[in-house]
Amino acid sequence: MLHAANRKMIALWQKAGTRFMPFADAASEDVPLSRLLRLALFQVSAGCVLVLLTGTLNRVLIVELGVSVALVSAVVAIPVLASPLRLLIGYRSDTYKSVLGWRRVPYVWFGSLLQFGGLA
């Protein structure tokens, strides 16, 4: 029953064509389209929250507090400019193996120290 529903959903998305959805053929038997959509839902919701937060911060900082537009734009652009660095760090943490045999643990500890150091 579940496989039939997945096949129907895949067929429905394939009818839409790759012109409108270039990654419509990303689903497979191992990773069905329903699972891909559930994984993408987190990124969509995080993007919606970021849009609301950025819009509010822009107005409050620029209009209410009188902070310069260039400074606010630079602060808003930092996550976008740091995205390639996140890819590199993710790849390194996935392929790293320390002397103790740990893979991601040193990256988790170092990232936690950086985060809490920035909040202190």
C-alpha positions as CSV (number, residue, x, y, z in Angstrom):
1,M,0.0,0.0,0.0
2,L,2.8,2.4,1.0
3,H,4.9,1.7,-2.1
4,A,1.8,2.2,-4.3
5,A,1.2,5.6,-2.8
6,N,4.9,6.5,-3.3
7,R,4.7,5.4,-6.9
8,K,1.6,7.5,-7.5
9,M,3.2,10.5,-5.9
10,I,6.4,10.1,-8.0
11,A,4.3,9.7,-11.1
12,L,2.4,12.9,-10.2
13,W,5.6,14.9,-9.8
14,Q,7.1,13.5,-13.0
15,K,4.0,14.7,-14.9
16,A,4.8,18.2,-13.8
17,G,8.0,18.0,-15.8
18,T,11.6,19.0,-15.1
19,R,11.0,22.4,-16.5
20,F,9.2,23.5,-13.3
21,M,11.0,21.2,-10.9
22,P,14.6,20.4,-12.0
23,F,15.1,17.9,-9.2
24,A,11.8,16.1,-9.6
25,D,13.6,12.9,-10.4
26,A,15.6,12.9,-7.1
27,A,13.3,10.3,-5.5
28,S,14.2,6.7,-5.7
29,E,13.1,3.4,-4.2
30,D,15.5,3.8,-1.3
31,V,14.6,7.4,-0.6
32,P,10.9,8.0,-1.5
33,L,9.7,11.5,-2.4
34,S,7.6,11.7,0.8
35,R,10.8,11.4,2.9
36,L,12.6,14.0,0.7
37,L,9.7,16.4,1.2
38,R,9.7,15.8,5.0
39,L,13.5,16.5,5.1
40,A,13.0,19.7,3.0
41,L,10.2,20.9,5.3
42,F,12.8,21.8,8.0
43,Q,14.7,24.1,5.6
44,V,11.5,25.7,4.4
45,S,10.3,26.5,7.9
46,A,13.7,27.8,8.9
47,G,13.7,30.0,5.8
48,C,10.2,31.4,6.7
49,V,11.4,32.2,10.2
50,L,14.5,33.8,8.9
51,V,12.5,36.0,6.5
52,L,10.3,37.3,9.3
53,L,13.2,37.8,11.6
54,T,15.3,39.7,9.0
55,G,12.4,41.9,8.0
56,T,11.7,42.8,11.6
57,L,15.4,43.4,12.4
58,N,15.8,45.6,9.4
59,R,12.9,47.9,10.3
60,V,13.8,48.0,14.0
61,L,17.5,48.6,13.5
62,I,17.3,51.1,10.7
63,V,14.1,53.0,11.4
64,E,13.8,52.8,15.2
65,L,17.4,52.7,16.4
66,G,19.1,54.6,13.5
67,V,21.8,52.0,12.8
68,S,23.4,52.5,9.3
69,V,21.9,50.6,6.4
70,A,25.4,49.3,5.4
71,L,26.0,47.7,8.8
72,V,22.6,46.1,8.9
73,S,23.1,44.7,5.4
74,A,26.5,43.3,6.3
75,V,25.1,41.6,9.4
76,V,22.2,40.1,7.4
77,A,24.6,38.9,4.6
78,I,26.9,37.0,7.0
79,P,25.0,33.7,7.0
80,V,24.8,33.8,3.2
81,L,28.5,34.5,2.8
82,A,29.4,31.8,5.3
83,S,27.4,29.0,3.5
84,P,30.3,27.7,1.5
85,L,32.4,27.5,4.7
86,R,29.6,25.4,6.3
87,L,29.8,23.0,3.3
88,L,33.6,22.6,3.8
89,I,33.3,22.1,7.5
90,G,30.5,19.5,7.0
91,Y,32.6,17.6,4.5
92,R,35.6,17.7,6.8
93,S,33.6,16.5,9.8
94,D,32.1,13.6,7.7
95,T,35.5,12.4,6.5
96,Y,37.7,13.2,9.6
97,K,39.0,10.4,11.8
98,S,41.0,11.4,15.0
99,V,43.6,9.3,16.7
100,L,41.0,8.1,19.2
101,G,38.7,6.9,16.4
102,W,36.2,9.6,16.9
103,R,34.7,11.1,13.7
104,R,32.5,14.1,14.5
105,V,33.1,14.5,18.2
106,P,36.0,17.0,17.9
107,Y,34.0,19.2,15.5
108,V,30.9,19.1,17.9
109,W,33.1,20.1,20.9
110,F,34.9,22.9,19.0
111,G,31.6,24.2,17.5
112,S,30.0,24.2,20.9
113,L,32.9,26.1,22.4
114,L,32.8,28.7,19.6
115,Q,29.0,29.1,20.1
116,F,29.1,29.4,23.9
117,G,32.2,31.6,23.7
118,G,30.3,34.0,21.4
119,L,27.3,34.1,23.8
120,A,29.5,34.8,26.8
